[in-house]
Amino acid sequence: MKILVVNPNTSATMTDRLRRELEAVKARETELTVTNPSEGPAAIESEHDEAQAIPPMLALIGEEAPRCDAVVIACFSDPGLEQARRMVPIPVVGIEESSLHLACQVGRRFTILTSRSARVPAKLGHVARLGLSARLASVRPLEMGVLEMDADPDRARARIREVGAAAVREDGADVIVLGCAGLAGHAGALGPALGVPVIDPSPVALATAEMLVRLGLAHSRRPNLDPGFRTRDPGDHAVTP
């Protein structure tokens, strides 16, 4: 199978790191193309960055997807995910959505480690949109920029250990989710240190894409009647006419 992995920012070093990490965990039969657009922000650290990144990313997906069996969008905010799913008939997997659902399967309450404090409200909104707020222990910032985490992996690893330990100790988290594609490769060493599962979202999304291809599944083509993905209140009941 052929899987396209798109890093929506223009950082070639981050794309190279992502390629190395995913090549090490992919299935034997999987052929990877890991790439990034030539235009757009160098890092995605705000909603403005996301808005700038989406058009060139979608253009790249449009060019490459006809030769692929699935697409992975490797940015934890899942920019352009729904647009890409409407644009191509093959599975399109976001690293945020897939890793948060996995977190609910391996633990009771998860913490997301994000880049900076300014990103916390957006992450809370994403969790609510997915209907997973009841399973969220916390969103904690590492107070490092995306490019900084990529350039200084030793400091990033130390911050994950420090902030993750606080989430386990103070917030009751029993799963830690690394909330940035730039943190690829850190989970394996930190899980034992923290004593809880640590989820690296990019390999999770790749494995999800491989699973969908093997099972012959793709995303529903039925029109979405609820753009906000509002989760039903427990007291609501669907009525079938």
Protein Blocks (a to p, Z undefined) as FASTA:
>chain_A
ZZddddfbfbfklmmmmmmmmmmmmcfklccdddddfbdcfbdcbfklmmmmmmmmmmmm
mmmmmmpcbdcddbfklgoklmmmmmpmbdcddfklmmmmmmmmmmmbdcdddfblmlmm
mmmmmmmmnopmmmpnbdcdehiafklmmmmmmlmmmmmmmmmmmmmmmnopabdcdfbf
klgojlmmmmmmnopacddfklmmmmmmmmmmmnopacdfbdcfblnopacdfkbccddZ
Z
